[in-house]
């Protein structure tokens, strides 16, 4: 088989794979049913990185087991580094319990880690190692192992993990997503309005720069 033919076949396979990825119910590039709808702003319980008082706020409704959310994680890390204190980046839990068996447990794990000041560290570990635990029946054991690696007080962590307080924190975010008519992850909210999911870091950069400089 000629080299050009092999390359053509590889490109076609890659395009088909990407198309299937985009058709996932929780995949990127989807337009939320209520695109443009307004969503409540920051609350005291929100996890924020960057500047909580920034004029521009990006909220992600995400699911730690969601492959698309995992794919967006490095994009968001790049944006957080680039925009620094000019933007408030917020994470809200939207565990898709009906299709992701470990979504609830992973969300609770981040909240339990957050009780010891390590929400974002656990957030990052779960996305970066999603392929290790995402579809595993014994995922909680792996996730608890990450908590140990982060140096958490495990007795306290495990107690918090099972507490009503942690369950309520996750459920509050979930109810926010339901209340606002959201149906897929990740869903992004920019300055209080649901937006079409950006398909690249470049699109995201353009949206943020426009929000920061509306008169240009």
Residue pairs with C-beta under 8 A, 6 or more apart in sequence:
21 27
21 28
21 67
21 68
22 28
22 29
22 30
24 67
24 68
25 99
25 184
26 63
26 66
26 67
26 68
26 69
26 96
26 99
26 184
26 185
26 186
27 67
27 68
27 184
28 68
28 71
28 72
28 186
28 197
28 199
29 196
29 197
29 199
30 184
30 196
30 197
31 196
31 197
32 181
32 182
32 183
32 184
32 187
32 194
32 196
33 181
33 183
34 180
34 181
34 182
34 194
35 194
35 195
35 196
36 193
36 194
36 195
37 180
37 181
37 193
37 194
38 192
38 193
39 59
39 176
39 180
39 189
39 192
39 193
39 194
40 176
40 180
40 192
41 57
41 192
42 48
42 52
42 57
42 88
42 90
45 169
45 172
46 59
46 90
46 91
46 92
47 90
47 91
47 114
47 119
47 120
47 123
48 88
48 89
48 90
49 80
49 88
49 89
49 120
50 80
50 83
50 84
50 85
50 86
50 87
50 88
50 89
51 84
51 85
51 86
51 87
51 88
52 88
53 88
54 85
54 86
54 87
54 88
55 86
55 212
56 86
56 87
56 88
56 190
56 191
56 208
56 211
56 212
57 87
57 88
57 90
57 189
57 190
57 191
57 192
58 79
58 87
58 88
58 89
58 90
58 188
58 189
58 190
58 208
59 90
59 91
59 92
59 188
59 189
60 69
60 72
60 76
60 89
60 90
60 91
60 92
60 186
60 187
60 188
60 189
61 92
61 93
61 94
61 173
61 176
61 177
61 182
61 185
61 186
61 187
61 188
61 189
62 69
62 91
62 92
62 93
62 94
62 185
62 186
63 69
63 93
63 94
63 95
63 96
63 100
63 103
63 107
63 185
63 186
64 95
64 102
64 103
64 106
64 107
64 110
64 123
64 126
64 127
64 130
65 95
65 96
65 100
65 101
65 102
65 103
65 106
65 130
65 134
65 135
66 96
66 100
66 103
66 185
66 186
67 130
67 134
68 185
68 186
69 127
69 185
69 186
70 127
70 130
70 134
72 186
73 124
73 127
73 128
75 200
75 201
75 204
76 89
77 124
78 201
79 87
79 89
79 201
79 204
79 205
79 208
80 87
80 89
82 205
83 208
83 212
86 212
87 208
87 212
91 123
92 173
92 176
92 177
93 107
93 110
93 111
93 169
93 170
93 173
93 174
94 173
94 174
94 177
94 182
94 185
94 187
95 103
95 104
95 106
95 107
95 170
95 174
96 103
96 185
97 103
97 104
101 135
101 137
101 139
102 133
102 134
102 135
102 136
102 139
102 140
102 143
104 170
105 139
105 140
105 143
106 126
106 133
106 139
106 143
107 170
107 173
108 161
108 166
108 167
108 170
109 122
109 126
109 140
109 143
109 144
109 146
109 147
109 161
110 119
110 122
110 123
110 126
111 119
111 160
111 166
111 169
111 170
112 147
112 157
112 158
112 160
112 161
112 166
113 119
113 121
113 122
113 147
113 150
113 152
113 157
114 122
115 156
115 157
115 160
115 166
116 152
116 153
116 156
116 157
118 150
118 152
121 150
122 146
122 147
122 150
125 146
125 149
125 150
126 133
126 143
126 146
129 146
132 142
133 139
133 142
133 143
136 142
144 154
144 157
144 158
147 154
147 157
148 154
160 166
177 187
180 194
182 194
186 197
187 194
187 197
188 194
188 195
188 197
188 198
189 195
190 207
190 208
190 211
191 211
195 207
198 204
198 207
210 216
